[in-house]
Amino acid sequence: MKIALLGYGKMGKVIERIALERGHEIVLKKDEFNTYDGLSTADVAIDFSVPSAAVSNISASFNANVPVVSGTTGWLEHYDEMIALCNEKKGGFISSSNFSLGVNIFFGLNEYLAKIMNQFDSYKVSMEEIHHIHKLDAPSGTAISLAQGVIENSNYANWTMDEAQKNEIRIEAKRIGEVPGTHTVTYDSPIDSIEIKHTAHNREGFALGAVIAAEWLAGKQGIFSMKDVLNLQ
C-alpha cells in the first residue's frame, strides 16, 4: 500500500517506521517546506500535522481522491466543512483524537461508567490530562472525546477548563516534560472516589493504530471511526 504522510514531525517519523515495517511504501513526506507532489499516487493519506495545516492537508487529499486518516487535533471548528467535502468527493475519512487501541477501549469504558454513574447524584466527574510541553492544543483532543462520551451518556451539558458549574465537566490540562499522554476520569463524592486512567508509555500505540486505520480505510468511501476499524460497536 502507498501512504502519504501529511506531517513529518515526531509522530510522522514513528508512523513511517511502522508503515515500512508492515510492508508499505511512503510516497510523500509532507512538511511546511515541500508540496503535495506524490499525494495523488497514494492509496491513503495519514495526517498527523498541526492544527493550522490540518484543513489544507485533508482538503488536498479529498481533492486528489485519496482517503484520509487524521489524528491532528485542535481544528474541529472546520470538521463539518471537511465532512461536506468528503461527501462531495465521495471520499473516505477517519478522524480521531487518539488512534491507540488502549485509548479506544478506554473510551468505551468511560461511556459505560458514565451510564452507571448518571444514577448517582452525589458523584461529580472531573478529568485531568497530562502531555509533553510541545503539544499545541489544550485540553487534548482525547480529553475532549472523553468529556463528550460522558455528556452523551449522562446529564452533563458541556466541559470547561474553568471552575465547573453543576452540569459541567472540568478538564485540567497539564504540560510536563516529554509525557506522551495520561488521561484520568474521576468521580468524586464526600464518601469516596472512583477513577479510571489511561497512561501511554510512548508514541508507538498512536502510530500503530493510525497505520492499522489506514490499512482498513484504503478503498473505502464514507465517514468512519476507530470503533469501525476495531469492531468495538
Disulfide bonds with the S-S distance in Angstrom:
none
